[in-house]
Amino acid sequence: MDKRVILFFLIPMFLFGGDLDDRKNSALKEADKYFQKKNWLKLLETAKNLSSWGEKEALKKVLDQAILLVMAKESEAGAYQLSTLYFKNGDLKNSLYWEKTAERIALKKKKNWKKS
């Protein structure tokens, strides 16, 4: 085989060959750090990574933290991102709930804007 072909097959193994438990644990530590800083955007990025790795239990923990922050800040974008994450994981009930929540937040912001 050509050396370039061998190198092509080995690069992904070196880049993504880390132990999954180590990646999951480091992602959960990062999520706790982001939760302390009240950074819902980074929490949702971490949730997306956990979703792509197939870590359902860890994903649920991170999503629970993200839900608290999104609702506290009344973020329309955060609600839409939660809806997308739930949809990608096959949870249609929660996906529809968060889509309706995002619409409700947008309507509330629109009403507040008209009043002022």
C-alpha positions in Angstrom: 0.0 0.0 0.0 1.0 3.5 -0.6 2.3 5.4 2.4 -0.2 8.2 1.9 -3.1 5.7 2.1 -1.8 4.3 5.4 -1.3 7.8 6.8 -4.9 8.7 5.7 -6.2 5.8 7.7 -4.1 6.4 10.8 -4.8 10.1 11.2 -8.4 9.8 12.4 -7.3 7.1 14.8 -4.8 9.5 16.4 -7.2 12.4 16.5 -10.2 10.6 17.8 -8.6 7.6 19.5 -9.0 8.9 23.0 -10.8 6.8 25.6 -14.5 7.6 25.5 -14.8 7.6 29.3 -12.0 10.2 29.5 -13.7 12.4 26.9 -17.1 12.0 28.7 -15.6 12.8 32.1 -13.8 15.9 30.8 -16.9 17.0 29.0 -18.9 16.7 32.2 -16.3 18.7 34.1 -16.4 21.4 31.4 -20.2 21.4 31.6 -20.1 22.0 35.4 -17.6 24.9 34.8 -19.9 26.4 32.2 -22.9 26.0 34.5 -21.1 27.9 37.2 -20.3 30.7 34.7 -23.9 30.6 33.5 -22.8 30.1 29.9 -25.7 28.2 28.3 -24.2 28.4 24.8 -21.1 26.4 25.8 -23.3 23.9 27.7 -25.3 23.2 24.5 -22.1 22.8 22.6 -21.0 20.2 25.2 -24.4 18.5 24.9 -24.0 18.3 21.1 -20.6 16.6 21.5 -22.1 14.1 24.0 -24.9 13.4 21.6 -22.5 12.7 18.8 -20.6 10.3 21.1 -23.8 8.5 22.1 -23.6 9.2 25.8 -27.3 9.4 26.7 -26.9 9.6 30.5 -24.3 12.3 30.4 -26.3 14.2 27.8 -29.4 14.2 30.1 -27.3 15.7 32.9 -25.9 18.5 30.7 -29.3 19.2 29.1 -30.9 19.5 32.6 -28.3 22.1 33.5 -28.8 23.9 30.1 -32.6 24.0 30.6 -32.2 25.8 33.9 -30.0 28.5 32.3 -32.1 28.9 29.1 -35.3 29.4 31.2 -33.6 31.8 33.6 -32.4 34.0 30.8 -35.5 33.5 28.7 -33.4 32.8 25.6 -35.3 32.1 22.4 -32.2 30.9 20.6 -31.4 28.5 23.5 -34.9 27.1 23.4 -34.6 26.5 19.6 -31.2 24.8 20.2 -32.7 22.5 22.9 -35.5 21.6 20.5 -32.9 20.7 17.8 -30.9 18.6 20.2 -34.0 16.7 21.4 -35.1 16.2 17.8 -31.7 14.7 16.8 -31.9 12.3 19.7 -35.4 11.1 18.7 -37.3 12.7 21.6 -40.1 14.4 19.5 -42.3 15.3 22.6 -39.5 17.4 24.2 -38.5 18.8 20.8 -42.0 20.1 20.2 -42.2 21.4 23.7 -39.1 23.5 23.3 -40.1 24.7 19.9 -43.4 26.0 21.4 -41.5 27.5 24.3 -39.2 29.4 21.9 -42.3 30.8 20.2 -43.8 31.8 23.5 -40.6 33.6 24.5 -40.4 35.4 21.2 -44.1 36.5 21.5 -43.4 37.7 25.1 -40.4 39.7 24.0 -42.4 41.2 21.1 -45.1 42.3 23.4 -42.6 43.9 25.8 -41.0 45.7 23.0 -44.3 47.2 21.8 -45.1 48.4 25.3 -41.9 50.5 25.6 
